[in-house]
């Protein structure tokens, strides 16, 4: 982002990115509580004075996403049951809609494993070498972009992440950890508006989407 602050603390539409994100879950009737994983070096969170009507728990972040999520799940284990569903969401995805959260919960409520929001790949996909030269065109049929939230049972996801980390396996999302222990998550179609703030221009796009949702 080229900013002085981590991207979750950048401002748009009157709030920080993370406040917009948390409001989507804090205001949802099917969400019982929220755990926020924060770096031990974080100096900004406490200045926000964020207020939430749900239970709000802080957990210490880790070196990578998987470590942060595992720490959050371990913290949550003192407050929830092993079979309770958890939704893991990127703080930098402030445009998640309540309808998508509803749909994810509805589609996975009776699923034996859980799953994630995703969108089908719609562009031609290329695989390159390290120099950026095309090596092949990849068939896009049945390829999906993984999004968040990703929804799994607390105990299953915690144990899968712990196993993958212990074995030295790099997992970039929660579904990957579940796949590593032999589970098959379900893909639930989400929306392209569920963008991840990555580049400076994404802030303007996120504001456009939020204005559209709330109008």
N, C-alpha and C positions, 0 to 999 in steps of 0.2 A: 504493500500500500504506500510505502514511502512516507509514513506518518510518524509522529513522535509518540503516539499511543498505540497499544495493541488494537487491532481493528474492531474488537468487540466494544471498545469504549469510544469509538468515533461517533459523532453526532449526525443525525439526519432527522428531519420531521419532528424536531423538538425533543428527542430523546436519544440516548446512546443505542447502539445496535443491540446490545444485550438486554436493555430494558424493553425494547420492542419485542424481542424474542420471548423473554420471560412473561410478558403480558399475555402472549398468545396461549401460554400454558396455565398461568396463574388465574386467568379468567375462564378456563374451560371446566365445565361441571364434572367431567369424568376424571380429572386429575386431582389426586389427593394431596400431593406434596411435591416439592422440587428440591433436588440436590444440585448445587453449583460447584464444580471443580475449579479451584483457583490456584494459581501459582503461588508458591511461598514468597515470591518476590513482588506479588501484586500490591500496588500502593493505591489503586484507584477504586476498587470495589467499595470499600467502606465509606468513601466520599460520596457515593451515589445516594446513600440512604434509601435504597430501594425498598418499597413497601409491598408486601404480598399477603393476600388473604389466606393463602395456603401455608402449610408447614414449609419452611425454607431452611435447608441444612447446607452448611459449607463443608467441602471436602478438599484435601490438598491435591493439587494437580501433580502430574508426573512428567517424565521426560518426553513421552509420546502420548498420543490420544489414548491408546489402549491402557496405559498406566493410570491416566487420569480417570477413565471410566471405571477401571477396577477399584481404585481408591474410593470413588463415589458409591459404587455398589457395596463395598465393604462397610462404608459408613451407613448406608441405607439398611443394611442387614440388621441393625439394632432397632429399626423402626418398622420393618415390614416383614411379611412372611416369605418363605422360600418360593412359593408358587404364585406370588403376586406378580402382575405384569409391570414391567418398567419400559419406558420410552426414552431412548437416548437420542438427544438432539444437539446439533451444532449450534453454539451460541451465535455464530455468524450467519445463521439462516433465519432472519427476522420476518420473512414473508410467508411462513407456514400458515395455512388457513385452518380455522376450526373445523371446516368441513372435511379437510384431509385427515385431521386427527380423528374425527368421528369415523371416517371410512376405514382407516387403518385399524382402529379398535374393533369395529364391526366385523371386518374381514378376518381378523386373527383371533378373535375372542375364544373360539373353540379349536384353534389349530394346535396340533401337538408340539410344534416347535416355536412358531412366531415368524416374523419376517420384517419387511422394510418397505418404505415408499420408494418408488423408482419410476423412471420414465423410459420408454423404448428409445433406442438410438434411431435417429431419423436422417442422419447424414452419412455419406459414404465414409467408411473408416479405412485409414491407411496405417500400416506398420512401417516404421523407418529403422535405419541403423543409427549409430551414435552421431553420424555427421548430418542427419536429417534427410538422407536419401531414401526414397520410397523403396521398400523391399517387397511389399505385397499389399493387395487390397483385401481387407478382412470382411467376410460376409457379415452383414449387420443383422440378419434375421436372428431373432431370439437374443439379441444383445440389449442390455439395459444400462442406463446411468443410475447408480445407487445414490439415493438421497437419504435424508433423515426426516422424521424420527425412524428409528429401528426398534422394534418391540419384541422383547423376549421375557421369559420368566426370570425373576431375580436370581434364584439359585443356579439355574442352568447357565445363564450368561456369565455370572461371576466365576463359576468353575471353569467354563470354557476359556475365558480370558486368562485366568491363572494358569491353566494348562499350556496354552499357546506361549505365554511369556516365559514360563519355566522351561519350555522346550526350545526357546530361542527362535520361535516362529514370528515373523513380522506380520501382524494383521492390521490392516488400515481401517477396518470398520468392524462393528460388532458381528455382522453376518459372517464375516470371514472367520472369526473365532468359532462360531457355531459350526460352520462348514468343516473346520479343522478337526472337530471332535465327532464328525460323522453325521451331523444334522443337516437337514435341507430346508432352509428358510423359504418362505413364500414371498414373491414379489407382488406388491400392491401398487397399482398405477396411481401415481401422484400427478402434480402439475408442474409445468416448466417455470412457473412464477416462484417456486420454492428455491430461489437462487442462494448461493453462498457468496457472501461479501469477500471478494478476493482482490479486485482492482478498484482504483478510485472512482471510476465511472459507475461501479455497481451501486454506490450509495444513491445516486440519482435514480437508477432503475428501481431500486428497492422502494424509494419514496413514491415513485409512480405507481407501483403495485399496491402499496398500502393505501394510497389515496383512492385507488380504484376499488379496493376491497371495502373500504369504510365509507364510501360515498353512498 
